[in-house]
Amino acid sequence: MVRKAQKAGVELRPVEYNDEFVQGIVKLYNESPVRQGKPFAHYGKNFDTIKAEHSSYLDRSELIGAYYKDELVGFVKLVHGNGVSNLMNIIAMISHRDKAPTNALIARAVEICAQRGVSCLHYGLWSKRGLGDFKKHHAFERLDVVRYFVPLNFRGQLALSLKLHRKAADILPEKVVDVLAELRGKWNARKRLTPQPVTGQ
């Protein structure tokens, strides 16, 4: 898939965090109101909001843009920590998915980590279905971290006993969650066919 991106003409470049780059992000985010079967949280945000939200950790970040014919079609924000680097943002245009820009961006992130001697590359919370399969195909592995919940009073004890501290998706049978996720995706896909106002200019 990385070779496919190269053959398709996708070019990866280190980029500076400037207004031109942020404007490219705004255009990318406003491509579709729905991603991965869910409403896209960044859709419709204006330039100033996007610029402020993506300005975190720039002192220890590397920004790589994926360009096709000088148009930003994807980018990754790689944030370096102590022994681990984090894919804080990685996204590409749906209309250019056939050119595999996301695959190329992940490969470049791995190269950067190898050059820096970083042993772990973190890619968000573990996912199921589409995004989860994508992560597995790129050799990412799930790492469970134990969390402890301590009730401070009777209400806390009641909440824990009723499992209110957990998400519904963590409680329901996996088959039920899969069916609900499929129905959600169909519903959001139908909404996507309806023209949406774009306010992020």
JOUR-V494495 format. One record per residue. N is the residue number from 1. NEAR is the number of other C-alpha atoms within 10 Angstrom. Layout:
n=N near=NEAR
n=N near=NEAR
This chain:
n=1 near=14
n=2 near=18
n=3 near=13
n=4 near=15
n=5 near=22
n=6 near=15
n=7 near=11
n=8 near=15
n=9 near=15
n=10 near=26
n=11 near=20
n=12 near=20
n=13 near=14
n=14 near=12
n=15 near=13
n=16 near=14
n=17 near=14
n=18 near=10
n=19 near=12
n=20 near=10
n=21 near=16
n=22 near=19
n=23 near=19
n=24 near=17
n=25 near=23
n=26 near=22
n=27 near=19
n=28 near=21
n=29 near=23
n=30 near=22
n=31 near=16
n=32 near=20
n=33 near=23
n=34 near=20
n=35 near=17
n=36 near=12
n=37 near=18
n=38 near=15
n=39 near=17
n=40 near=14
n=41 near=11
n=42 near=18
n=43 near=22
n=44 near=21
n=45 near=16
n=46 near=17
n=47 near=18
n=48 near=14
n=49 near=12
n=50 near=18
n=51 near=18
n=52 near=10
n=53 near=8
n=54 near=15
n=55 near=13
n=56 near=11
n=57 near=13
n=58 near=15
n=59 near=9
n=60 near=11
n=61 near=19
n=62 near=18
n=63 near=19
n=64 near=20
n=65 near=27
n=66 near=26
n=67 near=17
n=68 near=18
n=69 near=9
n=70 near=9
n=71 near=13
n=72 near=22
n=73 near=26
n=74 near=28
n=75 near=28
n=76 near=23
n=77 near=21
n=78 near=25
n=79 near=21
n=80 near=21
n=81 near=12
n=82 near=7
n=83 near=12
n=84 near=14
n=85 near=23
n=86 near=18
n=87 near=17
n=88 near=16
n=89 near=14
n=90 near=17
n=91 near=18
n=92 near=23
n=93 near=21
n=94 near=16
n=95 near=10
n=96 near=15
n=97 near=14
n=98 near=12
n=99 near=23
n=100 near=22
n=101 near=32
n=102 near=23
n=103 near=19
n=104 near=22
n=105 near=26
n=106 near=20
n=107 near=15
n=108 near=17
n=109 near=22
n=110 near=17
n=111 near=13
n=112 near=15
n=113 near=20
n=114 near=13
n=115 near=9
n=116 near=12
n=117 near=11
n=118 near=17
n=119 near=11
n=120 near=16
n=121 near=20
n=122 near=17
n=123 near=18
n=124 near=10
n=125 near=10
n=126 near=15
n=127 near=14
n=128 near=13
n=129 near=12
n=130 near=10
n=131 near=12
n=132 near=15
n=133 near=13
n=134 near=14
n=135 near=17
n=136 near=14
n=137 near=10
n=138 near=11
n=139 near=9
n=140 near=16
n=141 near=13
n=142 near=14
n=143 near=9
n=144 near=8
n=145 near=6
n=146 near=5
n=147 near=5
n=148 near=6
n=149 near=9
n=150 near=8
n=151 near=12
n=152 near=8
n=153 near=8
n=154 near=9
n=155 near=10
n=156 near=15
n=157 near=14
n=158 near=12
n=159 near=13
n=160 near=15
n=161 near=10
n=162 near=10
n=163 near=13
n=164 near=12
n=165 near=11
n=166 near=11
n=167 near=9
n=168 near=11
n=169 near=13
n=170 near=10
n=171 near=11
n=172 near=11
n=173 near=10
n=174 near=12
n=175 near=9
n=176 near=11
n=177 near=15
n=178 near=15
n=179 near=11
n=180 near=13
n=181 near=16
n=182 near=14
n=183 near=13
n=184 near=15
n=185 near=18
n=186 near=14
n=187 near=13
n=188 near=18
n=189 near=18
n=190 near=11
n=191 near=14
n=192 near=16
n=193 near=11
n=194 near=8
n=195 near=8
n=196 near=13
n=197 near=10
n=198 near=14
n=199 near=11
n=200 near=18
n=201 near=12
